[in-house]
Amino acid sequence: MALDASYKSDLLHIEAIIAELERIAERGDEIAPTSLINVPDYWRCRIEGLLGRQDISGADRKHAQAVMDRLHRIADAGPEK
């Protein structure tokens, strides 16, 4: 149960960061890579780590994939595109 709560908490934390990155992108501001918090690849790796877990439920796997999709949209809308 503790492991279940741990990865769920991690997923919610990641989702909150992705929401903030979305807000930055929606304002038209550039996401400066001044810290790991602003580096989409860091969050992609964290989500991939969750998706690679054997004990993640189907619902949480879908949730993690939806967060990953949101992250991809942020990256696709970046200033270099």
N, CA, C and O atoms as CSV, one atom per row, in Angstrom:
chain,resi,resn,atom,element,x,y,z
A,1,MET,N,N,0.819,-1.191,0.000
A,1,MET,CA,C,0.000,0.000,0.000
A,1,MET,C,C,0.861,1.253,0.000
A,1,MET,O,O,0.535,2.234,-0.668
A,2,ALA,N,N,1.965,1.223,0.751
A,2,ALA,CA,C,2.831,2.397,0.814
A,2,ALA,C,C,3.445,2.695,-0.549
A,2,ALA,O,O,3.563,3.855,-0.942
A,3,LEU,N,N,3.837,1.644,-1.271
A,3,LEU,CA,C,4.388,1.852,-2.607
A,3,LEU,C,C,3.338,2.437,-3.533
A,3,LEU,O,O,3.638,3.318,-4.339
A,4,ASP,N,N,2.108,1.952,-3.425
A,4,ASP,CA,C,1.012,2.457,-4.233
A,4,ASP,C,C,0.815,3.946,-3.971
A,4,ASP,O,O,0.690,4.733,-4.910
A,5,ALA,N,N,0.786,4.333,-2.703
A,5,ALA,CA,C,0.609,5.742,-2.345
A,5,ALA,C,C,1.801,6.560,-2.810
A,5,ALA,O,O,1.641,7.719,-3.192
A,6,SER,N,N,2.983,5.984,-2.785
A,6,SER,CA,C,4.188,6.696,-3.195
A,6,SER,C,C,4.161,7.044,-4.678
A,6,SER,O,O,4.419,8.190,-5.045
A,7,TYR,N,N,3.855,6.083,-5.530
A,7,TYR,CA,C,3.867,6.409,-6.962
A,7,TYR,C,C,2.686,7.288,-7.336
A,7,TYR,O,O,2.794,8.102,-8.252
A,8,LYS,N,N,1.549,7.139,-6.637
A,8,LYS,CA,C,0.415,8.019,-6.903
A,8,LYS,C,C,0.754,9.458,-6.518
A,8,LYS,O,O,0.416,10.397,-7.238
A,9,SER,N,N,1.412,9.619,-5.395
A,9,SER,CA,C,1.835,10.947,-4.952
A,9,SER,C,C,2.830,11.537,-5.950
A,9,SER,O,O,2.749,12.720,-6.280
A,10,ASP,N,N,3.754,10.730,-6.423
A,10,ASP,CA,C,4.738,11.179,-7.405
A,10,ASP,C,C,4.043,11.611,-8.696
A,10,ASP,O,O,4.397,12.636,-9.278
A,11,LEU,N,N,3.066,10.844,-9.138
A,11,LEU,CA,C,2.338,11.174,-10.361
A,11,LEU,C,C,1.582,12.491,-10.205
A,11,LEU,O,O,1.566,13.309,-11.124
A,12,LEU,N,N,0.958,12.701,-9.053
A,12,LEU,CA,C,0.240,13.957,-8.821
A,12,LEU,C,C,1.201,15.147,-8.789
A,12,LEU,O,O,0.874,16.226,-9.282
A,13,HIS,N,N,2.374,14.947,-8.214
A,13,HIS,CA,C,3.393,15.998,-8.194
A,13,HIS,C,C,3.831,16.334,-9.621
A,13,HIS,O,O,3.911,17.505,-9.991
A,14,ILE,N,N,4.109,15.319,-10.404
A,14,ILE,CA,C,4.526,15.525,-11.795
A,14,ILE,C,C,3.421,16.243,-12.566
A,14,ILE,O,O,3.693,17.159,-13.342
A,15,GLU,N,N,2.191,15.829,-12.351
A,15,GLU,CA,C,1.074,16.465,-13.049
A,15,GLU,C,C,0.971,17.951,-12.691
A,15,GLU,O,O,0.669,18.775,-13.554
A,16,ALA,N,N,1.218,18.295,-11.433
A,16,ALA,CA,C,1.173,19.704,-11.019
A,16,ALA,C,C,2.258,20.511,-11.728
A,16,ALA,O,O,2.017,21.647,-12.137
A,17,ILE,N,N,3.436,19.939,-11.874
A,17,ILE,CA,C,4.525,20.630,-12.579
A,17,ILE,C,C,4.169,20.802,-14.052
A,17,ILE,O,O,4.397,21.865,-14.629
A,18,ILE,N,N,3.612,19.760,-14.657
A,18,ILE,CA,C,3.220,19.836,-16.070
A,18,ILE,C,C,2.165,20.924,-16.252
A,18,ILE,O,O,2.201,21.662,-17.237
A,19,ALA,N,N,1.228,21.029,-15.311
A,19,ALA,CA,C,0.205,22.082,-15.389
A,19,ALA,C,C,0.862,23.463,-15.351
A,19,ALA,O,O,0.443,24.365,-16.076
A,20,GLU,N,N,1.875,23.632,-14.523
A,20,GLU,CA,C,2.577,24.917,-14.469
A,20,GLU,C,C,3.320,25.183,-15.777
A,20,GLU,O,O,3.309,26.311,-16.270
A,21,LEU,N,N,3.959,24.170,-16.341
A,21,LEU,CA,C,4.632,24.340,-17.633
A,21,LEU,C,C,3.617,24.693,-18.724
A,21,LEU,O,O,3.913,25.487,-19.617
A,22,GLU,N,N,2.423,24.105,-18.651
A,22,GLU,CA,C,1.365,24.446,-19.613
A,22,GLU,C,C,0.976,25.918,-19.482
A,22,GLU,O,O,0.798,26.611,-20.484
A,23,ARG,N,N,0.846,26.390,-18.239
A,23,ARG,CA,C,0.489,27.795,-18.030
A,23,ARG,C,C,1.561,28.723,-18.599
A,23,ARG,O,O,1.243,29.742,-19.211
A,24,ILE,N,N,2.811,28.375,-18.400
A,24,ILE,CA,C,3.916,29.178,-18.943
A,24,ILE,C,C,3.830,29.213,-20.466
A,24,ILE,O,O,3.949,30.271,-21.083
A,25,ALA,N,N,3.621,28.041,-21.059
A,25,ALA,CA,C,3.547,27.953,-22.523
A,25,ALA,C,C,2.330,28.713,-23.063
A,25,ALA,O,O,2.419,29.377,-24.095
A,26,GLU,N,N,1.196,28.614,-22.362
A,26,GLU,CA,C,-0.020,29.309,-22.810
A,26,GLU,C,C,0.147,30.822,-22.781
A,26,GLU,O,O,-0.440,31.528,-23.600
A,27,ARG,N,N,0.941,31.319,-21.845
A,27,ARG,CA,C,1.207,32.760,-21.786
A,27,ARG,C,C,2.146,33.189,-22.904
A,27,ARG,O,O,2.325,34.381,-23.152
A,28,GLY,N,N,2.739,32.222,-23.570
A,28,GLY,CA,C,3.679,32.533,-24.641
A,28,GLY,C,C,5.093,32.740,-24.140
A,28,GLY,O,O,5.975,33.140,-24.900
A,29,ASP,N,N,5.308,32.469,-22.868
A,29,ASP,CA,C,6.641,32.604,-22.299
A,29,ASP,C,C,7.484,31.392,-22.667
A,29,ASP,O,O,6.970,30.282,-22.805
A,30,GLU,N,N,8.754,31.612,-22.821
A,30,GLU,CA,C,9.670,30.516,-23.091
A,30,GLU,C,C,9.972,29.790,-21.789
A,30,GLU,O,O,10.146,30.418,-20.745
A,31,ILE,N,N,10.032,28.482,-21.855
A,31,ILE,CA,C,10.384,27.680,-20.685
A,31,ILE,C,C,11.902,27.582,-20.649
A,31,ILE,O,O,12.504,26.776,-21.358
A,32,ALA,N,N,12.507,28.411,-19.818
A,32,ALA,CA,C,13.968,28.457,-19.724
A,32,ALA,C,C,14.475,27.270,-18.915
A,32,ALA,O,O,13.965,26.997,-17.828
A,33,PRO,N,N,15.476,26.561,-19.434
A,33,PRO,CA,C,16.008,25.394,-18.729
A,33,PRO,C,C,16.984,25.786,-17.615
A,33,PRO,O,O,18.119,25.310,-17.588
A,34,THR,N,N,16.545,26.649,-16.703
A,34,THR,CA,C,17.423,27.117,-15.635
A,34,THR,C,C,17.511,26.140,-14.467
A,34,THR,O,O,18.408,26.251,-13.633
A,35,SER,N,N,16.596,25.195,-14.404
A,35,SER,CA,C,16.629,24.150,-13.385
A,35,SER,C,C,15.903,22.930,-13.933
A,35,SER,O,O,15.221,23.012,-14.955
A,36,LEU,N,N,16.052,21.808,-13.255
A,36,LEU,CA,C,15.392,20.581,-13.712
A,36,LEU,C,C,13.883,20.738,-13.786
A,36,LEU,O,O,13.231,20.073,-14.592
A,37,ILE,N,N,13.329,21.596,-12.968
A,37,ILE,CA,C,11.882,21.785,-12.964
A,37,ILE,C,C,11.384,22.220,-14.337
A,37,ILE,O,O,10.266,21.888,-14.730
A,38,ASN,N,N,12.204,22.955,-15.056
A,38,ASN,CA,C,11.800,23.486,-16.354
A,38,ASN,C,C,12.234,22.634,-17.546
A,38,ASN,O,O,12.032,23.037,-18.691
A,39,VAL,N,N,12.817,21.484,-17.304
A,39,VAL,CA,C,13.337,20.649,-18.385
A,39,VAL,C,C,12.366,19.503,-18.667
A,39,VAL,O,O,12.282,18.554,-17.887
A,40,PRO,N,N,11.629,19.589,-19.789
A,40,PRO,CA,C,10.644,18.536,-20.099
A,40,PRO,C,C,11.240,17.123,-20.115
A,40,PRO,O,O,10.564,16.175,-19.716
A,41,ASP,N,N,12.472,16.962,-20.560
A,41,ASP,CA,C,13.076,15.623,-20.600
A,41,ASP,C,C,13.192,15.009,-19.203
A,41,ASP,O,O,13.067,13.795,-19.042
A,42,TYR,N,N,13.429,15.843,-18.206
A,42,TYR,CA,C,13.493,15.343,-16.826
A,42,TYR,C,C,12.156,14.732,-16.435
A,42,TYR,O,O,12.110,13.634,-15.882
A,43,TRP,N,N,11.056,15.448,-16.724
A,43,TRP,CA,C,9.729,14.959,-16.372
A,43,TRP,C,C,9.337,13.761,-17.222
A,43,TRP,O,O,8.642,12.862,-16.750
A,44,ARG,N,N,9.777,13.745,-18.468
A,44,ARG,CA,C,9.524,12.592,-19.332
A,44,ARG,C,C,10.159,11.344,-18.715
A,44,ARG,O,O,9.536,10.283,-18.680
A,45,CYS,N,N,11.375,11.468,-18.237
A,45,CYS,CA,C,12.058,10.321,-17.604
A,45,CYS,C,C,11.336,9.880,-16.340
A,45,CYS,O,O,11.218,8.685,-16.071
A,46,ARG,N,N,10.856,10.840,-15.569
A,46,ARG,CA,C,10.121,10.491,-14.344
A,46,ARG,C,C,8.840,9.734,-14.683
A,46,ARG,O,O,8.504,8.751,-14.023
A,47,ILE,N,N,8.131,10.189,-15.706
A,47,ILE,CA,C,6.889,9.510,-16.103
A,47,ILE,C,C,7.206,8.129,-16.661
A,47,ILE,O,O,6.508,7.162,-16.354
A,48,GLU,N,N,8.248,8.029,-17.474
A,48,GLU,CA,C,8.644,6.717,-18.011
A,48,GLU,C,C,8.989,5.759,-16.883
A,48,GLU,O,O,8.711,4.563,-16.974
A,49,GLY,N,N,9.592,6.277,-15.822
A,49,GLY,CA,C,9.894,5.442,-14.660
A,49,GLY,C,C,8.630,4.892,-14.027
A,49,GLY,O,O,8.579,3.727,-13.634
A,50,LEU,N,N,7.615,5.727,-13.929
A,50,LEU,CA,C,6.335,5.258,-13.388
A,50,LEU,C,C,5.693,4.235,-14.317
A,50,LEU,O,O,5.184,3.208,-13.867
A,51,LEU,N,N,5.719,4.525,-15.619
A,51,LEU,CA,C,5.113,3.599,-16.580
A,51,LEU,C,C,5.844,2.259,-16.623
A,51,LEU,O,O,5.256,1.247,-17.003
A,52,GLY,N,N,7.106,2.246,-16.242
A,52,GLY,CA,C,7.888,1.016,-16.239
A,52,GLY,C,C,7.673,0.145,-15.011
A,52,GLY,O,O,8.166,-0.981,-14.953
A,53,ARG,N,N,6.950,0.653,-14.042
A,53,ARG,CA,C,6.699,-0.122,-12.823
A,53,ARG,C,C,5.749,-1.280,-13.114
A,53,ARG,O,O,4.803,-1.142,-13.890
A,54,GLN,N,N,6.006,-2.394,-12.498
A,54,GLN,CA,C,5.145,-3.569,-12.665
A,54,GLN,C,C,3.887,-3.476,-11.814
A,54,GLN,O,O,2.869,-4.092,-12.130
A,55,ASP,N,N,3.960,-2.691,-10.715
A,55,ASP,CA,C,2.843,-2.656,-9.773
A,55,ASP,C,C,1.868,-1.509,-10.007
A,55,ASP,O,O,0.980,-1.287,-9.183
A,56,ILE,N,N,2.011,-0.780,-11.103
A,56,ILE,CA,C,1.114,0.339,-11.372
A,56,ILE,C,C,-0.222,-0.192,-11.916
A,56,ILE,O,O,-0.249,-1.073,-12.776
A,57,SER,N,N,-1.304,0.348,-11.409
A,57,SER,CA,C,-2.631,-0.107,-11.839
A,57,SER,C,C,-2.915,0.378,-13.261
A,57,SER,O,O,-2.251,1.283,-13.766
A,58,GLY,N,N,-3.894,-0.228,-13.883
A,58,GLY,CA,C,-4.288,0.185,-15.224
A,58,GLY,C,C,-4.759,1.629,-15.265
A,58,GLY,O,O,-4.426,2.373,-16.188
A,59,ALA,N,N,-5.538,2.025,-14.258
A,59,ALA,CA,C,-6.037,3.405,-14.199
A,59,ALA,C,C,-4.883,4.389,-14.027
A,59,ALA,O,O,-4.860,5.445,-14.659
A,60,ASP,N,N,-3.928,4.039,-13.170
A,60,ASP,CA,C,-2.790,4.937,-12.961
A,60,ASP,C,C,-1.871,4.959,-14.179
A,60,ASP,O,O,-1.254,5.983,-14.473
A,61,ARG,N,N,-1.780,3.852,-14.877
A,61,ARG,CA,C,-1.002,3.818,-16.119
A,61,ARG,C,C,-1.635,4.759,-17.156
A,61,ARG,O,O,-0.925,5.495,-17.841
A,62,LYS,N,N,-2.958,4.732,-17.266
A,62,LYS,CA,C,-3.650,5.634,-18.191
A,62,LYS,C,C,-3.442,7.090,-17.775
A,62,LYS,O,O,-3.236,7.959,-18.622
A,63,HIS,N,N,-3.496,7.350,-16.472
A,63,HIS,CA,C,-3.279,8.700,-15.953
A,63,HIS,C,C,-1.863,9.172,-16.302
A,63,HIS,O,O,-1.676,10.292,-16.777
A,64,ALA,N,N,-0.877,8.313,-16.064
A,64,ALA,CA,C,0.516,8.664,-16.370
A,64,ALA,C,C,0.695,8.912,-17.867
A,64,ALA,O,O,1.421,9.825,-18.259
A,65,GLN,N,N,0.047,8.117,-18.696
A,65,GLN,CA,C,0.162,8.307,-20.141
A,65,GLN,C,C,-0.497,9.614,-20.560
A,65,GLN,O,O,-0.003,10.295,-21.459
A,66,ALA,N,N,-1.601,9.970,-19.924
A,66,ALA,CA,C,-2.264,11.247,-20.238
A,66,ALA,C,C,-1.364,12.424,-19.858
A,66,ALA,O,O,-1.298,13.416,-20.583
A,67,VAL,N,N,-0.681,12.315,-18.735
A,67,VAL,CA,C,0.256,13.366,-18.328
A,67,VAL,C,C,1.412,13.436,-19.328
A,67,VAL,O,O,1.869,14.522,-19.682
A,68,MET,N,N,1.875,12.283,-19.774
A,68,MET,CA,C,2.948,12.243,-20.781
A,68,MET,C,C,2.483,12.923,-22.067
A,68,MET,O,O,3.243,13.675,-22.677
A,69,ASP,N,N,1.263,12.671,-22.476
A,69,ASP,CA,C,0.722,13.299,-23.684
A,69,ASP,C,C,0.686,14.814,-23.539
A,69,ASP,O,O,1.004,15.538,-24.482
A,70,ARG,N,N,0.301,15.292,-22.363
A,70,ARG,CA,C,0.302,16.736,-22.115
A,70,ARG,C,C,1.715,17.298,-22.227
A,70,ARG,O,O,1.922,18.376,-22.784
A,71,LEU,N,N,2.668,16.569,-21.701
A,71,LEU,CA,C,4.063,17.001,-21.773
A,71,LEU,C,C,4.529,17.064,-23.225
A,71,LEU,O,O,5.228,18.003,-23.609
A,72,HIS,N,N,4.157,16.094,-24.021
A,72,HIS,CA,C,4.521,16.095,-25.447
A,72,HIS,C,C,3.934,17.312,-26.160
A,72,HIS,O,O,4.594,17.908,-27.012
A,73,ARG,N,N,2.696,17.685,-25.815
A,73,ARG,CA,C,2.085,18.865,-26.439
A,73,ARG,C,C,2.849,20.139,-26.089
A,73,ARG,O,O,2.991,21.034,-26.922
A,74,ILE,N,N,3.336,20.214,-24.858
A,74,ILE,CA,C,4.138,21.378,-24.466
A,74,ILE,C,C,5.409,21.436,-25.311
A,74,ILE,O,O,5.762,22.489,-25.842
A,75,ALA,N,N,6.082,20.314,-25.429
A,75,ALA,CA,C,7.327,20.262,-26.195
A,75,ALA,C,C,7.078,20.562,-27.668
A,75,ALA,O,O,7.872,21.255,-28.304
A,76,ASP,N,N,5.970,20.041,-28.215
A,76,ASP,CA,C,5.641,20.270,-29.625
A,76,ASP,C,C,5.312,21.741,-29.905
A,76,ASP,O,O,5.503,22.216,-31.024
A,77,ALA,N,N,4.825,22.452,-28.907
A,77,ALA,CA,C,4.450,23.851,-29.079
A,77,ALA,C,C,5.593,24.801,-28.745
A,77,ALA,O,O,5.420,26.020,-28.735
A,78,GLY,N,N,6.771,24.225,-28.468
A,78,GLY,CA,C,7.915,25.046,-28.088
A,78,GLY,C,C,8.304,26.062,-29.123
A,78,GLY,O,O,7.856,25.978,-30.266
A,79,PRO,N,N,9.142,27.038,-28.750
A,79,PRO,CA,C,9.516,28.130,-29.641
A,79,PRO,C,C,10.292,27.694,-30.881
A,79,PRO,O,O,10.316,28.400,-31.889
A,80,GLU,N,N,10.929,26.517,-30.797
A,80,GLU,CA,C,11.710,26.056,-31.951
A,80,GLU,C,C,10.846,25.434,-33.017
A,80,GLU,O,O,11.332,25.142,-34.109
A,81,LYS,N,N,9.544,25.217,-32.722
A,81,LYS,CA,C,8.650,24.581,-33.703
A,81,LYS,C,C,8.053,25.593,-34.633
A,81,LYS,O,O,7.278,25.235,-35.520
